[in-house]
Amino acid sequence: MPAGTPWVTEEPTWSPAPTQVLYRVHDAQFPATAPNPVSKARFALTSSHAMFYAADEIEGALWEALLRYTAIGPKGQCDFPTAKLKGQVLSCVRLVDASAKVLSLSRPALLLLFPDGDGPAVQAVKELTTTPDHASTHAEAAALYDCLQALDPPVRRMPILSWKSRQFEDSTVYLSYHPKDVTPDTSGWVQVGESQPLDSPVGINLIRTALQIHGFMWTPVNTFSTESLHDEADVMDESPNQSPFD
């Protein structure tokens, strides 16, 4: 409960479900529509659900999953661990589950849950959507799920959560929850087009462009011989099919 305040005491006002194409970065060995049953990222329900993260901007997906590891130097010069591109792809997906509900945890929709915009509950939710400590958000996700199920009538299904990306604030992150045994064909998501390998010339250009348009200059080194690179910055604790979306 944010700052000791229940998440909900009645069925909340739902936000519109995304109808546009969304983007996600994932390991090429897994389908683009496969939720992750062992995710430990933000707001994960680690004991009961599989999680599916996507962003409404290509840059949002890239910054969330990969560019978060960029080391920024003087005058926008930056170093990005190219080894992280190995086996990674960018995929486009679309939500086709007509029954899905969305609960936004960002302003202004957050004020439908907690009307006092300067109150401790709103500040607590802001902390949940920005803290780098993803594990600290899991209990609140579980508390929200419990509150929804305790309503009369209960909301049995965990809604899609959305919030402004911590890594790229112009983008919104969406997180949908699924049974642990969900399959890619029953996730309620479909892939649009083919996945784009990021350890390729086109992928490298995507990364370079995503950095350049914000004033960062990156020159990849050993772009395609990623097996020889030693990446000491790897702090990803996710299984291969899920990047640690914020």
C-alpha positions in Angstrom: 0.0 0.0 0.0 1.7 3.3 -1.1 2.5 5.2 2.1 0.0 3.0 4.0 -2.9 3.9 1.7 -4.8 1.0 0.0 -4.3 0.9 -3.7 -8.0 0.7 -4.4 -11.2 0.5 -2.4 -13.5 0.2 -5.5 -12.9 -0.8 -9.1 -10.6 1.9 -10.5 -11.2 4.0 -13.6 -9.2 2.2 -16.3 -7.0 3.9 -18.9 -7.3 3.1 -22.6 -5.5 0.0 -23.7 -2.7 0.6 -26.3 -3.9 0.1 -29.8 -0.6 1.2 -31.5 2.4 -0.9 -32.2 4.7 -1.3 -29.2 8.4 -2.3 -29.1 10.4 -4.7 -27.1 14.0 -5.9 -27.0 14.5 -9.6 -26.2 16.7 -12.6 -26.9 16.3 -13.9 -30.4 15.8 -17.5 -29.2 12.4 -16.6 -27.7 9.3 -15.5 -29.6 8.5 -11.8 -29.5 5.1 -12.6 -27.8 6.5 -14.8 -25.0 6.0 -13.5 -21.5 8.8 -14.2 -19.0 7.8 -16.6 -16.1 10.8 -15.8 -14.1 11.1 -12.0 -14.5 12.3 -10.0 -11.5 11.9 -6.6 -13.1 9.8 -3.7 -11.9 6.4 -4.6 -10.5 6.9 -8.3 -11.2 4.6 -10.8 -9.5 7.4 -13.3 -9.1 5.5 -16.1 -7.4 2.3 -16.2 -9.5 2.6 -14.6 -12.9 4.7 -14.4 -16.1 5.5 -10.8 -17.2 5.5 -9.1 -20.6 7.1 -5.7 -21.0 6.9 -3.4 -24.0 7.3 0.3 -24.7 5.5 2.7 -27.0 8.7 4.1 -28.6 11.6 2.4 -30.2 13.9 4.6 -28.1 12.0 3.6 -25.0 12.6 -0.1 -25.6 16.3 0.5 -26.5 17.0 2.7 -23.5 15.2 0.4 -21.1 16.8 -2.8 -22.2 20.2 -1.8 -23.5 21.2 1.9 -23.5 20.8 2.0 -19.8 24.3 0.5 -19.7 25.8 3.4 -21.6 28.7 5.2 -19.9 28.6 8.9 -20.6 31.8 10.8 -20.9 32.7 14.5 -21.6 31.0 16.3 -24.4 28.5 13.5 -25.1 31.2 10.9 -25.9 29.9 7.6 -24.7 30.9 4.0 -24.4 28.3 1.2 -24.9 29.2 -2.4 -24.2 28.7 -3.8 -27.6 28.6 -7.4 -26.3 25.1 -6.7 -25.0 23.8 -6.7 -28.6 24.8 -10.3 -29.1 21.6 -12.4 -29.9 19.3 -9.4 -29.1 16.5 -8.4 -31.4 14.0 -5.5 -31.5 10.4 -6.7 -32.2 7.1 -4.9 -32.8 4.1 -6.2 -31.0 0.4 -5.3 -30.8 -2.1 -6.0 -28.0 -5.1 -8.0 -29.4 -6.7 -9.0 -26.1 -10.0 -7.0 -26.1 -10.7 -7.8 -22.5 -7.4 -6.3 -21.2 -7.6 -3.4 -18.7 -4.9 -0.8 -18.1 -4.1 0.9 -14.9 -1.8 3.9 -15.3 0.7 4.8 -12.6 1.7 8.1 -14.1 0.1 11.5 -14.0 -2.5 12.6 -14.7 -4.3 9.2 -14.5 -2.5 8.4 -11.2 -4.7 11.1 -9.6 -7.7 8.9 -10.3 -6.3 6.6 -7.7 -4.8 9.1 -5.3 -6.4 12.6 -5.8 -4.0 14.5 -3.6 -1.2 15.1 -6.2 1.2 16.3 -3.5 0.2 13.6 -1.0 2.5 10.8 0.3 0.7 8.1 -1.8 1.5 9.8 -5.1 5.1 10.3 -4.0 5.4 6.7 -3.0 4.1 5.6 -6.4 6.6 7.9 -8.1 9.3 6.2 -6.1 8.1 2.8 -7.2 8.2 3.8 -10.9 11.7 5.2 -10.7 13.7 3.3 -8.1 16.5 1.2 -9.5 15.8 -1.4 -6.9 13.2 -3.5 -8.8 12.9 -6.1 -6.0 11.5 -3.4 -3.7 8.5 -3.0 -6.0 7.4 -6.6 -6.0 5.5 -6.4 -2.6 3.5 -3.4 -3.8 2.5 -5.2 -7.0 1.3 -8.1 -4.9 -0.6 -5.7 -2.6 -2.3 -4.1 -5.6 -3.3 -7.6 -6.9 -4.7 -8.5 -3.4 -6.6 -5.2 -3.2 -8.3 -5.8 -6.6 -9.2 -9.4 -5.7 -10.7 -8.2 -2.4 -13.2 -5.8 -4.1 -16.9 -6.6 -4.3 -17.2 -7.7 -7.0 -13.6 -8.7 -7.3 -11.3 -7.9 -10.1 -9.7 -11.3 -10.6 -7.3 -10.5 -13.4 -4.3 -8.3 -12.8 -4.5 -5.4 -15.2 -1.8 -4.1 -17.5 0.2 -1.5 -15.6 1.7 1.5 -17.4 4.1 4.2 -16.3 6.6 6.7 -17.8 9.9 5.1 -18.5 12.7 5.8 -16.0 15.3 5.5 -18.7 13.5 7.4 -21.5 10.8 9.7 -20.1 9.1 10.4 -23.4 8.1 6.8 -23.6 5.5 4.8 -21.7 6.2 1.2 -20.5 3.4 -1.4 -20.4 3.5 -4.5 -18.3 1.0 -7.3 -18.8 0.6 -10.2 -16.5 0.0 -13.8 -17.5 -0.3 -17.3 -16.0 3.0 -19.0 -15.5 2.2 -21.6 -18.2 1.1 -19.1 -20.8 2.3 -19.7 -24.4 3.2 -17.1 -27.0 0.1 -17.9 -28.9 -2.2 -17.3 -25.9 -0.5 -14.2 -24.5 -2.9 -11.7 -26.1 -0.1 -10.2 -28.1 0.8 -10.6 -31.7 4.1 -9.8 -33.5 4.0 -7.2 -36.3 6.6 -7.8 -39.0 10.0 -9.5 -38.4 12.3 -9.0 -35.5 15.4 -6.9 -36.2 18.7 -8.3 -35.0 20.6 -5.7 -33.1 24.0 -7.3 -33.6 23.9 -6.4 -37.3 24.6 -3.2 -39.3 21.0 -2.1 -39.2 20.9 -2.8 -35.4 24.1 -0.9 -34.9 22.7 2.1 -36.8 19.5 2.0 -34.6 21.7 2.2 -31.5 23.9 4.9 -32.9 20.8 7.0 -34.0 19.1 6.6 -30.7 22.2 8.1 -29.0 22.9 10.7 -31.6 19.5 12.4 -31.6 20.1 13.2 -27.9 23.6 14.5 -28.4 25.6 11.4 -27.6 28.4 10.2 -29.8 29.2 6.5 -30.0 31.7 4.7 -32.1 31.3 0.9 -31.9 34.4 -1.2 -31.4 34.6 -4.8 -32.5 31.0 -4.4 -33.5 30.4 -8.0 -34.7 33.1 -10.0 -32.8 31.1 -9.8 -29.6 32.2 -13.2 -28.3 35.6 -11.7 -27.6 34.4 -8.8 -25.5 34.4 -9.1 -21.7 31.4 -7.2 -20.3 32.0 -6.5 -16.6 29.0 -4.2 -16.5 26.5 -7.0 -16.9 24.1 -6.7 -14.0 21.0 -8.2 -15.8 19.3 -10.7 -13.5 16.6 -11.6 -16.0 16.3 -14.9 -17.9 17.3 -14.6 -21.6 13.8 -13.8 -22.9 13.3 -10.7 -20.9 15.2 -7.4 -20.6 15.0 -5.5 -17.3 12.4 -2.9 -18.3 12.1 0.0 -15.9 
